[in-house]
C-alpha cells in the first residue's frame, strides 16, 4: 500500500508560480513512475505530466508544455510539479498518482494504482 500526500496548492495571480509536492510512503517509490493529473469543476480529470522512476524521462500535456516541470527526489520519496506562467485555465484540483513498480510512465489515469487526495490550485485573472 502506498499513500500519497500532495501539498503546495493555493491562490495565485495569473502569471505567477507554484510548486506542488507529493510525498509517498513506503520503500518502492524509486521504482515507480509518477504522474500529475488535474480536474477542474465540471470537467473530466486530465493528464498533466509524468516522470519515469529514475527521473530521466518526462512527458507533458501540450497545454502545460514549456510552463510546468515535473521532477523527483527519490531520496525524499517526493515528486514535484513546478508551475510557472500560470493561467486561469490552470485552476483545478491537482492529484499525484503512482504506477505499479517498474511499469512505464503513462498518460492514462486508469493505469495508475495509487492516488493522493488532491490539492487545490486557483489562478485569478
N, CA, C and O atoms as a MOPAC input file, in Angstrom:
PM7 MOZYME 1SCF
protein

 N      0.83200 1    -1.18100 1     0.00000 1
 C      0.00000 1     0.00000 1     0.00000 1
 C      0.87400 1     1.24100 1     0.00000 1
 O      1.84800 1     1.32300 1     0.74900 1
 N      0.52800 1     2.20200 1    -0.83700 1
 C      1.27300 1     3.45100 1    -0.93400 1
 C      0.32200 1     4.59700 1    -0.63300 1
 O     -0.77600 1     4.66900 1    -1.18500 1
 N      0.74800 1     5.47900 1     0.23300 1
 C     -0.02500 1     6.69100 1     0.49900 1
 C      0.68300 1     7.88300 1    -0.12700 1
 O      1.90000 1     8.02900 1    -0.01000 1
 N     -0.08400 1     8.72300 1    -0.78600 1
 C      0.44400 1     9.90700 1    -1.46200 1
 C     -0.20000 1    11.14200 1    -0.84100 1
 O     -1.42100 1    11.20800 1    -0.70000 1
 N      0.61600 1    12.10600 1    -0.47700 1
 C      0.10800 1    13.32700 1     0.13600 1
 C      0.64200 1    14.52600 1    -0.62700 1
 O      1.84700 1    14.77900 1    -0.65000 1
 N     -0.27800 1    15.26900 1    -1.25800 1
 C      0.09500 1    16.46400 1    -2.00900 1
 C      0.06100 1    17.70000 1    -1.11600 1
 O     -0.66000 1    17.74700 1    -0.11900 1
 N      0.84100 1    18.67800 1    -1.48900 1
 C      0.82500 1    19.97000 1    -0.81500 1
 C      1.32200 1    21.02200 1    -1.79000 1
 O      1.83600 1    20.70700 1    -2.86300 1
 N      1.15600 1    22.29200 1    -1.39500 1
 C      1.69800 1    23.37800 1    -2.19600 1
 C      0.68800 1    24.13700 1    -3.02300 1
 O      1.03500 1    25.12000 1    -3.67700 1
 N     -0.55300 1    23.69800 1    -3.00300 1
 C     -1.57200 1    24.42400 1    -3.74900 1
 C     -1.90800 1    25.74600 1    -3.08400 1
 O     -1.46800 1    26.03000 1    -1.97000 1
 N     -2.69500 1    26.54600 1    -3.78700 1
 C     -3.09600 1    27.82700 1    -3.21900 1
 C     -3.68000 1    28.73800 1    -4.27100 1
 O     -4.01200 1    28.31800 1    -5.38000 1
 N     -3.79900 1    30.01400 1    -3.88800 1
 C     -4.33800 1    31.04400 1    -4.76700 1
 C     -3.18500 1    31.89400 1    -5.28100 1
 O     -2.36000 1    32.37400 1    -4.50500 1
 N     -3.13700 1    32.07500 1    -6.59700 1
 C     -2.05900 1    32.85500 1    -7.20300 1
 C     -2.63300 1    33.65700 1    -8.36300 1
 O     -3.60700 1    33.24500 1    -8.99300 1
 N     -2.02900 1    34.78800 1    -8.63500 1
 C     -2.46100 1    35.59600 1    -9.77100 1
 C     -1.92400 1    35.01900 1   -11.07500 1
 O     -0.90400 1    34.33100 1   -11.09600 1
 N     -2.61900 1    35.30700 1   -12.13900 1
 C     -2.16300 1    34.87300 1   -13.45200 1
 C     -0.73600 1    35.37800 1   -13.69000 1
 O     -0.39400 1    36.51800 1   -13.37400 1
 N      0.07800 1    34.49200 1   -14.25400 1
 C      1.48400 1    34.80400 1   -14.46900 1
 C      2.39100 1    34.38300 1   -13.33400 1
 O      3.61500 1    34.40700 1   -13.46400 1
 N      1.79100 1    33.99700 1   -12.22300 1
 C      2.56200 1    33.59000 1   -11.06200 1
 C      3.00100 1    32.14000 1   -11.12100 1
 O      2.79500 1    31.44500 1   -12.11600 1
 N      3.61300 1    31.70000 1   -10.02600 1
 C      4.16700 1    30.35000 1    -9.95200 1
 C      3.75100 1    29.66500 1    -8.65500 1
 O      3.48300 1    30.30800 1    -7.64000 1
 N      3.70800 1    28.35200 1    -8.72600 1
 C      3.51600 1    27.49600 1    -7.55100 1
 C      4.33600 1    26.23800 1    -7.75300 1
 O      4.59300 1    25.82500 1    -8.88400 1
 N      4.74700 1    25.63200 1    -6.65000 1
 C      5.38700 1    24.32100 1    -6.72500 1
 C      4.60800 1    23.34700 1    -5.86400 1
 O      4.47700 1    23.52600 1    -4.65300 1
 N      4.10200 1    22.32800 1    -6.50400 1
 C      3.39400 1    21.27100 1    -5.79700 1
 C      4.37400 1    20.16400 1    -5.42300 1
 O      5.32200 1    19.87300 1    -6.15200 1
 N      4.11900 1    19.55900 1    -4.27000 1
 C      4.90900 1    18.41800 1    -3.81200 1
 C      3.98500 1    17.25200 1    -3.53300 1
 O      2.82200 1    17.43700 1    -3.17400 1
 N      4.50100 1    16.07100 1    -3.69600 1
 C      3.75100 1    14.84800 1    -3.39100 1
 C      4.72000 1    13.88400 1    -2.72600 1
 O      5.68500 1    13.42700 1    -3.33800 1
 N      4.44600 1    13.58700 1    -1.46700 1
 C      5.29900 1    12.67400 1    -0.70700 1
 C      4.64400 1    11.29800 1    -0.66000 1
 O      3.45700 1    11.17300 1    -0.35800 1
 N      5.42700 1    10.27700 1    -0.96000 1
 C      4.92300 1     8.90500 1    -0.97700 1
 C      5.44200 1     8.13000 1     0.21200 1
 O      6.57700 1     8.32500 1     0.64500 1
 N      4.60900 1     7.25100 1     0.74000 1
 C      5.03900 1     6.35600 1     1.82000 1
 C      5.67000 1     5.11300 1     1.21500 1
 O      5.52100 1     4.84300 1     0.02300 1
 N      6.37000 1     4.36800 1     2.04200 1
 C      6.89900 1     3.07800 1     1.62400 1
 C      8.27800 1     3.13500 1     1.01600 1
 O      8.89300 1     4.19700 1     0.92000 1
 N      8.76400 1     1.95200 1     0.59900 1
 C     10.13800 1     1.80700 1     0.11800 1
 C     10.23600 1     1.56000 1    -1.37300 1
 O     11.31600 1     1.25800 1    -1.88000 1
 N      9.13000 1     1.68100 1    -2.08100 1
 C      9.13500 1     1.34900 1    -3.50600 1
 C      9.05300 1     2.57400 1    -4.40900 1
 O      8.93600 1     2.44800 1    -5.62800 1
 N      9.11500 1     3.76200 1    -3.80500 1
 C      8.92900 1     4.98500 1    -4.59000 1
 C      9.90800 1     5.05300 1    -5.75500 1
 O      9.52200 1     5.40600 1    -6.86900 1
 N     11.15300 1     4.72400 1    -5.51200 1
 C     12.18400 1     4.89400 1    -6.53800 1
 C     11.98900 1     3.96400 1    -7.73500 1
 O     12.66200 1     4.13100 1    -8.75200 1
 N     11.08900 1     2.99900 1    -7.63700 1
 C     10.83000 1     2.09400 1    -8.75600 1
 C      9.50900 1     2.38600 1    -9.44800 1
 O      9.09300 1     1.64700 1   -10.34000 1
 N      8.85300 1     3.45600 1    -9.03800 1
 C      7.51900 1     3.76600 1    -9.57900 1
 C      7.53900 1     5.00800 1   -10.47400 1
 O      8.06100 1     6.05500 1   -10.09000 1
 N      6.97000 1     4.87800 1   -11.65600 1
 C      6.68500 1     6.07000 1   -12.45100 1
 C      5.57600 1     6.85400 1   -11.74600 1
 O      4.69500 1     6.27000 1   -11.11500 1
 N      5.63000 1     8.16700 1   -11.85900 1
 C      4.67300 1     9.03700 1   -11.18200 1
 C      4.02400 1     9.99100 1   -12.18000 1
 O      4.60800 1    10.34200 1   -13.20600 1
 N      2.81300 1    10.39400 1   -11.85200 1
 C      2.12300 1    11.32900 1   -12.72600 1
 C      1.38900 1    12.38700 1   -11.93300 1
 O      1.06100 1    12.20200 1   -10.76100 1
 N      1.14000 1    13.50100 1   -12.59900 1
 C      0.27700 1    14.55000 1   -12.07200 1
 C     -0.92500 1    14.67600 1   -13.01000 1
 O     -0.79400 1    14.67300 1   -14.23400 1
 N     -2.08900 1    14.78700 1   -12.39100 1
 C     -3.33500 1    14.98600 1   -13.12200 1
 C     -4.07800 1    16.14700 1   -12.49100 1
 O     -3.73400 1    16.57700 1   -11.39100 1
 N     -5.08500 1    16.65700 1   -13.16700 1
 C     -5.88600 1    17.73600 1   -12.60100 1
 C     -7.34100 1    17.58300 1   -13.02300 1
 O     -7.65300 1    16.97900 1   -14.04900 1
 N     -8.21200 1    18.14200 1   -12.20900 1
 C     -9.62900 1    18.11500 1   -12.52300 1
 C    -10.25100 1    19.45400 1   -12.14000 1
 O    -10.24100 1    19.85600 1   -10.97600 1
 N    -10.78200 1    20.11900 1   -13.13100 1
 C    -11.47700 1    21.39000 1   -12.92100 1
 C    -12.96100 1    21.11100 1   -12.69100 1
 O    -13.46400 1    20.06900 1   -13.11000 1
 N    -13.66000 1    22.02300 1   -12.03700 1
 C    -15.09800 1    21.81500 1   -11.78500 1
 C    -15.86500 1    21.57000 1   -13.07500 1
 O    -15.73900 1    22.32700 1   -14.03900 1
 N    -16.65800 1    20.50900 1   -13.08500 1
 C    -17.47700 1    20.20400 1   -14.23700 1
 C    -16.74000 1    19.58400 1   -15.39700 1
 O    -17.31800 1    19.37300 1   -16.46300 1
 N    -15.45300 1    19.28500 1   -15.19900 1
 C    -14.66100 1    18.69500 1   -16.28000 1
 C    -14.09000 1    17.36100 1   -15.85300 1
 O    -14.02000 1    17.04200 1   -14.66700 1
 N    -13.68200 1    16.58700 1   -16.85200 1
 C    -13.06500 1    15.30100 1   -16.55600 1
 C    -11.62400 1    15.50500 1   -16.09300 1
 O    -10.98700 1    16.51500 1   -16.39200 1
 N    -11.14200 1    14.52500 1   -15.36400 1
 C     -9.74100 1    14.54900 1   -14.96500 1
 C     -8.85400 1    14.48400 1   -16.21700 1
 O     -9.14900 1    13.75000 1   -17.16000 1
 N     -7.78100 1    15.25100 1   -16.21100 1
 C     -6.88800 1    15.25100 1   -17.36200 1
 C     -5.44000 1    15.09600 1   -16.92900 1
 O     -5.03900 1    15.50600 1   -15.83900 1
 N     -4.68100 1    14.49600 1   -17.81300 1
 C     -3.25100 1    14.28900 1   -17.59200 1
 C     -2.51500 1    15.62300 1   -17.66500 1
 O     -2.83400 1    16.47800 1   -18.49100 1
 N     -1.52000 1    15.78800 1   -16.78500 1
 C     -0.69000 1    16.99000 1   -16.79400 1
 C      0.76400 1    16.65000 1   -17.14200 1
 O      1.33000 1    17.19900 1   -18.08700 1
 N      1.36100 1    15.73300 1   -16.36000 1
 C      2.77100 1    15.41200 1   -16.56800 1
 C      3.08000 1    14.06000 1   -15.95400 1
 O      2.37500 1    13.59900 1   -15.05700 1
 N      4.14100 1    13.42600 1   -16.44600 1
 C      4.57400 1    12.14000 1   -15.90300 1
 C      6.08700 1    12.06600 1   -15.92900 1
 O      6.74800 1    12.76000 1   -16.70200 1
 N      6.62500 1    11.20600 1   -15.06500 1
 C      8.07200 1    11.04100 1   -14.95900 1
 C      8.37300 1     9.57600 1   -14.67600 1
 O      7.65200 1     8.92000 1   -13.92300 1
 N      9.44300 1     9.06400 1   -15.28200 1
 C      9.77000 1     7.66400 1   -15.04000 1
 C     10.46800 1     7.52100 1   -13.69700 1
 O     10.70800 1     8.51300 1   -13.00800 1
 N     10.79900 1     6.27000 1   -13.31800 1
 C     11.27600 1     6.05400 1   -11.94800 1
 C     12.62800 1     6.69400 1   -11.67600 1
 O     12.92400 1     7.04500 1   -10.53400 1
 N     13.44500 1     6.84900 1   -12.69300 1
 C     14.76100 1     7.43600 1   -12.47300 1
 C     14.73400 1     8.95900 1   -12.56600 1
 O     15.65900 1     9.63500 1   -12.11700 1
 N     13.67700 1     9.48100 1   -13.14500 1
 C     13.61500 1    10.92200 1   -13.38300 1
 C     14.23100 1    11.34100 1   -14.69500 1
 O     14.27400 1    12.52900 1   -15.01400 1
 N     14.71200 1    10.37200 1   -15.46300 1
 C     15.39600 1    10.70900 1   -16.69900 1
 C     14.49200 1    10.98800 1   -17.87700 1
 O     14.92600 1    11.55000 1   -18.88300 1
 N     13.24100 1    10.59800 1   -17.75500 1
 C     12.28600 1    10.80000 1   -18.84700 1
 C     11.02700 1    11.44500 1   -18.30600 1
 O     10.48300 1    11.02000 1   -17.28700 1
 N     10.57700 1    12.46200 1   -18.99100 1
 C      9.36000 1    13.15200 1   -18.59800 1
 C      8.45900 1    13.34500 1   -19.80700 1
 O      8.90300 1    13.25300 1   -20.95100 1
 N      7.19800 1    13.61100 1   -19.53700 1
 C      6.23400 1    13.83800 1   -20.61900 1
 C      5.17900 1    14.80200 1   -20.11400 1
 O      4.77700 1    14.74900 1   -18.95200 1
 N      4.73000 1    15.69400 1   -21.00700 1
 C      3.80300 1    16.74400 1   -20.60900 1
 C      2.60700 1    16.82800 1   -21.55900 1
 O      2.70300 1    16.51800 1   -22.74600 1
 N      1.49900 1    17.25100 1   -21.00200 1
 C      0.36600 1    17.62200 1   -21.84200 1
 C      0.73600 1    18.88100 1   -22.62200 1
 O      1.49600 1    19.72200 1   -22.14200 1
 N      0.19700 1    18.99500 1   -23.81200 1
 C      0.51100 1    20.15600 1   -24.64400 1
 C      0.12800 1    21.46600 1   -23.95500 1
 O      0.77600 1    22.49300 1   -24.15800 1
 N     -0.91500 1    21.42300 1   -23.15000 1
 C     -1.42100 1    22.64600 1   -22.51800 1
 C     -0.46400 1    23.21100 1   -21.47100 1
 O     -0.57800 1    24.38100 1   -21.10700 1
 N      0.47200 1    22.40500 1   -20.98100 1
 C      1.38500 1    22.87800 1   -19.93000 1
 C      2.84100 1    22.84600 1   -20.37200 1
 O      3.72200 1    23.31100 1   -19.64900 1
 N      3.09500 1    22.30500 1   -21.54200 1
 C      4.47600 1    22.17200 1   -22.01100 1
 C      5.15200 1    23.53900 1   -22.08000 1
 O      4.59100 1    24.49600 1   -22.61300 1
 N      6.35100 1    23.61300 1   -21.53700 1
 C      7.08700 1    24.87600 1   -21.51900 1
 C      6.79600 1    25.74400 1   -20.31100 1
 O      7.51400 1    26.70800 1   -20.04600 1
 N      5.74900 1    25.40700 1   -19.57900 1
 C      5.39300 1    26.18200 1   -18.37400 1
 C      5.55300 1    25.36400 1   -17.09600 1
 O      5.92900 1    25.90900 1   -16.05900 1
 N      5.27500 1    24.07700 1   -17.15600 1
 C      5.34300 1    23.19200 1   -15.99700 1
 C      6.55700 1    22.27400 1   -16.12300 1
 O      6.96700 1    21.90900 1   -17.22500 1
 N      7.12400 1    21.90900 1   -14.96300 1
 C      8.23300 1    20.96800 1   -14.92600 1
 C      8.00100 1    19.94600 1   -13.82200 1
 O      7.79400 1    20.30100 1   -12.66200 1
 N      8.03800 1    18.68500 1   -14.19800 1
 C      7.92500 1    17.60800 1   -13.21700 1
 C      9.32500 1    17.11300 1   -12.88000 1
 O     10.18500 1    17.00500 1   -13.75500 1
 N      9.54300 1    16.81500 1   -11.61700 1
 C     10.83800 1    16.29600 1   -11.17400 1
 C     10.61800 1    15.41600 1    -9.95600 1
 O      9.52000 1    15.37600 1    -9.40000 1
 N     11.66000 1    14.71500 1    -9.54500 1
 C     11.53000 1    13.84400 1    -8.37700 1
 C     12.82800 1    13.77900 1    -7.61800 1
 O     13.91000 1    13.98200 1    -8.16900 1
 N     12.69700 1    13.49100 1    -6.33200 1
 C     13.84000 1    13.26800 1    -5.45900 1
 C     13.58900 1    11.92500 1    -4.78200 1
 O     12.82900 1    11.84100 1    -3.81800 1
 N     14.22400 1    10.88600 1    -5.28800 1
 C     13.95400 1     9.54900 1    -4.74800 1
 C     14.46100 1     9.38600 1    -3.31800 1
 O     13.94900 1     8.54500 1    -2.58000 1
 N     15.43500 1    10.15700 1    -2.92400 1
 C     15.92000 1    10.08800 1    -1.54200 1
 C     14.87700 1    10.62600 1    -0.56800 1
 O     14.87800 1    10.27000 1     0.61100 1
 N     13.99100 1    11.48200 1    -1.06100 1
 C     12.95600 1    12.07300 1    -0.22100 1
 C     11.56700 1    11.51700 1    -0.51900 1
 O     10.57400 1    11.98400 1     0.03900 1
 N     11.50000 1    10.52700 1    -1.39200 1
 C     10.20200 1     9.93900 1    -1.76400 1
 C      9.21800 1    11.00700 1    -2.23800 1
 O      8.03300 1    10.95900 1    -1.90600 1
 N      9.70700 1    11.95200 1    -3.00200 1
 C      8.88800 1    13.11100 1    -3.36500 1
 C      8.93600 1    13.38000 1    -4.86300 1
 O      9.99000 1    13.28700 1    -5.49300 1
 N      7.78600 1    13.71100 1    -5.41600 1
 C      7.69400 1    14.18800 1    -6.78800 1
 C      7.14600 1    15.61800 1    -6.74400 1
 O      6.29100 1    15.94700 1    -5.92300 1
 N      7.65500 1    16.44700 1    -7.63900 1
 C      7.31000 1    17.86000 1    -7.65200 1
 C      6.66300 1    18.24100 1    -8.99000 1
 O      6.86200 1    17.58700 1   -10.01400 1
 N      5.89400 1    19.30600 1    -8.93700 1
 C      5.38800 1    19.92600 1   -10.15400 1
 C      5.58600 1    21.43200 1   -10.01200 1
 O      4.85600 1    22.10500 1    -9.28400 1
 N      6.58300 1    21.94300 1   -10.72000 1
 C      6.82700 1    23.37900 1   -10.74200 1
 C      5.95300 1    23.99000 1   -11.82700 1
 O      6.03600 1    23.61200 1   -12.99600 1
 N      5.12100 1    24.93400 1   -11.42700 1
 C      4.16800 1    25.54100 1   -12.36000 1
 C      4.47600 1    27.02300 1   -12.48500 1
 O      4.36200 1    27.77700 1   -11.51900 1
 N      4.86500 1    27.42800 1   -13.67400 1
 C      5.17500 1    28.82900 1   -13.95500 1
 C      4.18400 1    29.39000 1   -14.97200 1
 O      3.47100 1    28.64700 1   -15.64600 1
 N      4.15900 1    30.70300 1   -15.06400 1
 C      3.28000 1    31.39000 1   -16.02700 1
 C      1.84900 1    30.84900 1   -15.95000 1
 O      1.23200 1    30.52700 1   -16.96500 1
 N      1.35400 1    30.76300 1   -14.74700 1
 C      0.03500 1    30.16900 1   -14.53900 1
 C     -1.06000 1    30.99500 1   -15.18800 1
 O     -0.98500 1    32.22200 1   -15.25500 1
 N     -2.08200 1    30.29300 1   -15.66300 1
 C     -3.22000 1    30.90100 1   -16.33300 1
 C     -4.50100 1    30.53500 1   -15.57900 1
 O     -4.53800 1    29.51900 1   -14.88500 1
 N     -5.52900 1    31.33700 1   -15.70500 1
 C     -6.80000 1    30.98400 1   -15.03600 1
 C     -7.29600 1    29.59000 1   -15.41800 1
 O     -7.91900 1    28.91700 1   -14.59600 1
 N     -7.03700 1    29.15100 1   -16.62400 1
 C     -7.47900 1    27.82500 1   -17.04100 1
 C     -6.69700 1    26.68900 1   -16.39700 1
 O     -7.03800 1    25.52100 1   -16.58400 1
 N     -5.64800 1    27.01700 1   -15.63500 1
 C     -4.92900 1    26.00100 1   -14.86100 1
 C     -5.62700 1    25.72300 1   -13.53000 1
 O     -5.22300 1    24.81400 1   -12.80500 1
 N     -6.65100 1    26.47900 1   -13.20300 1
 C     -7.38400 1    26.27800 1   -11.95700 1
 C     -8.00800 1    24.88900 1   -11.92700 1
 O     -8.75900 1    24.51200 1   -12.82600 1
 N     -7.68600 1    24.13000 1   -10.87400 1
 C     -8.16500 1    22.75300 1   -10.76100 1
 C     -7.66400 1    22.17700 1    -9.44400 1
 O     -6.84100 1    22.77500 1    -8.75100 1
 N     -8.18300 1    21.00000 1    -9.12200 1
 C     -7.58100 1    20.19100 1    -8.07000 1
 C     -6.51900 1    19.33100 1    -8.73600 1
 O     -6.79200 1    18.65200 1    -9.72600 1
 N     -5.32500 1    19.36000 1    -8.19800 1
 C     -4.19800 1    18.61600 1    -8.76300 1
 C     -3.92900 1    17.37400 1    -7.92300 1
 O     -3.86400 1    17.43300 1    -6.69500 1
 N     -3.77500 1    16.25300 1    -8.61200 1
 C     -3.54900 1    14.97200 1    -7.96800 1
 C     -2.23500 1    14.35500 1    -8.44400 1
 O     -1.89400 1    14.43600 1    -9.62400 1
 N     -1.50600 1    13.74300 1    -7.52300 1
 C     -0.38800 1    12.92200 1    -7.96200 1
 C     -0.82300 1    11.45400 1    -7.91400 1
 O     -1.73100 1    11.07900 1    -7.17300 1
 N     -0.15800 1    10.65100 1    -8.71300 1
 C     -0.52100 1     9.24900 1    -8.83000 1
 C      0.72900 1     8.41400 1    -9.04500 1
 O      1.71700 1     8.88900 1    -9.60700 1
 N      0.67900 1     7.16100 1    -8.59200 1
 C      1.81600 1     6.25900 1    -8.67200 1
 C      1.45400 1     5.00300 1    -9.44700 1
 O      0.36900 1     4.44700 1    -9.28000 1
 N      2.37300 1     4.56300 1   -10.29400 1
 C      2.18400 1     3.31900 1   -11.03000 1
 C      2.74200 1     2.15500 1   -10.22800 1
 O      3.44200 1     2.34100 1    -9.23200 1
 N      2.42200 1     0.97100 1   -10.67600 1
 C      2.99200 1    -0.23900 1   -10.08700 1
 C      4.50100 1    -0.23300 1   -10.33900 1
 O      4.95200 1     0.30100 1   -11.35200 1
 N      5.28500 1    -0.82100 1    -9.43100 1
 C      6.73300 1    -0.78700 1    -9.60700 1
 C      7.20600 1    -1.29800 1   -10.96700 1
 O      6.74600 1    -2.33300 1   -11.45000 1
 N      8.12500 1    -0.56100 1   -11.56900 1
 C      8.80700 1    -0.87700 1   -12.83300 1
 C      7.93100 1    -0.71300 1   -14.06200 1
 O      8.39100 1    -0.95300 1   -15.17900 1
 N      6.67800 1    -0.30800 1   -13.88200 1
 C      5.83600 1    -0.03200 1   -15.05000 1
 C      6.27100 1     1.28800 1   -15.67400 1
 O      6.76900 1     2.17700 1   -14.98300 1
 N      6.07900 1     1.40800 1   -16.98700 1
 C      6.48600 1     2.62700 1   -17.67500 1
 C      5.50900 1     3.75000 1   -17.35200 1
 O      4.37100 1     3.49600 1   -16.95400 1
 N      5.95300 1     4.98300 1   -17.52300 1
 C      5.05700 1     6.09500 1   -17.28400 1
 C      3.98800 1     6.12200 1   -18.37600 1
 O      4.19100 1     5.61300 1   -19.47900 1
 N      2.85600 1     6.72400 1   -18.04700 1
 C      1.72900 1     6.73000 1   -18.96600 1
 C      0.88100 1     7.97200 1   -18.73300 1
 O      0.92100 1     8.57300 1   -17.65900 1
 N      0.12600 1     8.34300 1   -19.73300 1
 C     -0.79100 1     9.47600 1   -19.60700 1
 C     -2.18500 1     9.01900 1   -19.17900 1
 O     -3.05000 1     9.84800 1   -18.89600 1
 N     -2.40400 1     7.72600 1   -19.13200 1
 C     -3.74500 1     7.18200 1   -18.85200 1
 C     -3.94000 1     7.00800 1   -17.34800 1
 O     -3.24000 1     6.22700 1   -16.70500 1
 N     -4.88100 1     7.73100 1   -16.81300 1
 C     -5.12200 1     7.71300 1   -15.37900 1
 C     -5.48500 1     6.35000 1   -14.83900 1
 O     -5.09100 1     6.00100 1   -13.72600 1
 N     -6.22800 1     5.57300 1   -15.60200 1
 C     -6.67300 1     4.26400 1   -15.10500 1
 C     -5.52200 1     3.27400 1   -14.94800 1
 O     -5.70400 1     2.20000 1   -14.37300 1
 N     -4.35700 1     3.62000 1   -15.44700 1
 C     -3.19900 1     2.72600 1   -15.30600 1
 C     -2.38000 1     3.03700 1   -14.05400 1
 O     -1.37300 1     2.37700 1   -13.79900 1
 N     -2.79400 1     4.02100 1   -13.27900 1
 C     -2.11400 1     4.32900 1   -12.03000 1
 C     -2.81300 1     3.61200 1   -10.88100 1
 O     -4.03900 1     3.50500 1   -10.84500 1
 N     -2.00900 1     3.12700 1    -9.95300 1
 C     -2.54000 1     2.30900 1    -8.86300 1
 C     -2.92800 1     3.10000 1    -7.62300 1
 O     -3.86200 1     2.72600 1    -6.91400 1
 N     -2.22900 1     4.17100 1    -7.36000 1
 C     -2.45100 1     4.93500 1    -6.13600 1
 C     -2.59500 1     6.42100 1    -6.46000 1
 O     -1.95800 1     6.94900 1    -7.37200 1
 N     -3.45400 1     7.07200 1    -5.68200 1
 C     -3.75100 1     8.49200 1    -5.88400 1
 C     -3.71000 1     9.23300 1    -4.56200 1
 O     -4.05300 1     8.68800 1    -3.51300 1
 N     -3.28300 1    10.48200 1    -4.63100 1
 C     -3.35500 1    11.34500 1    -3.47000 1
 C     -4.73900 1    11.96000 1    -3.33000 1
 O     -5.63300 1    11.70500 1    -4.13700 1
 N     -4.89900 1    12.76600 1    -2.30300 1
 C     -6.20300 1    13.37000 1    -2.01000 1
 C     -6.44000 1    14.64600 1    -2.79900 1
 O     -7.56700 1    15.13600 1    -2.86800 1
 N     -5.39200 1    15.17900 1    -3.38900 1
 C     -5.51600 1    16.37300 1    -4.21500 1
 C     -5.19500 1    17.65400 1    -3.47200 1
 O     -5.33900 1    17.73500 1    -2.25200 1
 N     -4.75700 1    18.65500 1    -4.22400 1
 C     -4.50500 1    19.98000 1    -3.67300 1
 C     -5.06700 1    21.00900 1    -4.65000 1
 O     -4.87700 1    20.89900 1    -5.86200 1
 N     -5.75100 1    21.99400 1    -4.11600 1
 C     -6.45000 1    22.98100 1    -4.95000 1
 C     -5.47700 1    24.05500 1    -5.43700 1
 O     -4.70900 1    24.62000 1    -4.65800 1
 N     -5.52800 1    24.31700 1    -6.71900 1
 C     -4.78600 1    25.43300 1    -7.31800 1
 C     -5.80700 1    26.35800 1    -7.96500 1
 O     -6.59900 1    25.94200 1    -8.81100 1
 N     -5.77300 1    27.61900 1    -7.55000 1
 C     -6.68300 1    28.61700 1    -8.09800 1
 C     -5.87000 1    29.77800 1    -8.65600 1
 O     -5.06300 1    30.38200 1    -7.94900 1
 N     -6.08800 1    30.07900 1    -9.92300 1
 C     -5.35600 1    31.16200 1   -10.59100 1
 C     -6.35900 1    32.25700 1   -10.93700 1
 O     -7.30100 1    32.04300 1   -11.70000 1
 N     -6.13500 1    33.41900 1   -10.36400 1
 C     -7.04400 1    34.54500 1   -10.60700 1
 C     -6.54700 1    35.38700 1   -11.77500 1
 O     -5.34700 1    35.50200 1   -12.02000 1
 N     -7.50000 1    35.96700 1   -12.48100 1
 C     -7.13900 1    36.77400 1   -13.66000 1
 C     -6.92400 1    38.24100 1   -13.28400 1
 O     -6.61500 1    39.06100 1   -14.14900 1

